[in-house]
Amino acid sequence: MNDRAAVHPPGFLADLTRFLFFIGKGGFGKTSIACAAALALANSGKSVVLVSTDPASNLDEILDVPLGNLPVAVPGAERAA
């Protein structure tokens, strides 16, 4: 793969803090960005736990896994749970 075709993570994933929070008004893509960030980090070898405090969260639909009160591995992500 040449550099032009390489996928580079956004800057906020390059210099990580221990926790990332995605906040804001409804309908702005917080869940989508949180899922994309979690999968990118997991696929780069990081251990990741993705948590939503939204009672109407659709993480299960986005990640295509049944979710509950315990961590669940996400197929296709090397270390996501």
Contacts in CASP RR format, 6 or more apart in sequence:
PFRMAT RR
TARGET T0000
AUTHOR 0000-0000-0000
METHOD contacts of the structure
MODEL  1
MNDRAAVHPPGFLADLTRFLFFIGKGGFGKTSIACAAALALANSGKSVVL
VSTDPASNLDEILDVPLGNLPVAVPGAERAA
9 40 0 8 1.000
9 44 0 8 1.000
12 20 0 8 1.000
12 37 0 8 1.000
13 37 0 8 1.000
13 40 0 8 1.000
13 41 0 8 1.000
16 41 0 8 1.000
16 46 0 8 1.000
20 34 0 8 1.000
20 37 0 8 1.000
22 29 0 8 1.000
22 30 0 8 1.000
22 31 0 8 1.000
22 33 0 8 1.000
22 34 0 8 1.000
22 37 0 8 1.000
23 30 0 8 1.000
24 30 0 8 1.000
31 52 0 8 1.000
31 54 0 8 1.000
31 57 0 8 1.000
31 58 0 8 1.000
31 59 0 8 1.000
31 62 0 8 1.000
32 62 0 8 1.000
34 50 0 8 1.000
34 52 0 8 1.000
35 50 0 8 1.000
35 59 0 8 1.000
35 62 0 8 1.000
35 63 0 8 1.000
38 48 0 8 1.000
38 50 0 8 1.000
38 77 0 8 1.000
38 80 0 8 1.000
39 74 0 8 1.000
39 77 0 8 1.000
39 80 0 8 1.000
41 48 0 8 1.000
42 48 0 8 1.000
42 74 0 8 1.000
42 77 0 8 1.000
42 78 0 8 1.000
42 79 0 8 1.000
42 80 0 8 1.000
43 77 0 8 1.000
43 78 0 8 1.000
43 80 0 8 1.000
45 78 0 8 1.000
45 79 0 8 1.000
46 79 0 8 1.000
47 79 0 8 1.000
47 81 0 8 1.000
48 77 0 8 1.000
48 79 0 8 1.000
48 80 0 8 1.000
48 81 0 8 1.000
49 71 0 8 1.000
49 81 0 8 1.000
50 59 0 8 1.000
50 80 0 8 1.000
52 59 0 8 1.000
59 67 0 8 1.000
60 66 0 8 1.000
60 67 0 8 1.000
63 74 0 8 1.000
64 75 0 8 1.000
65 72 0 8 1.000
65 73 0 8 1.000
65 74 0 8 1.000
65 75 0 8 1.000
66 72 0 8 1.000
71 81 0 8 1.000
72 81 0 8 1.000
73 80 0 8 1.000
73 81 0 8 1.000
74 80 0 8 1.000
74 81 0 8 1.000
END
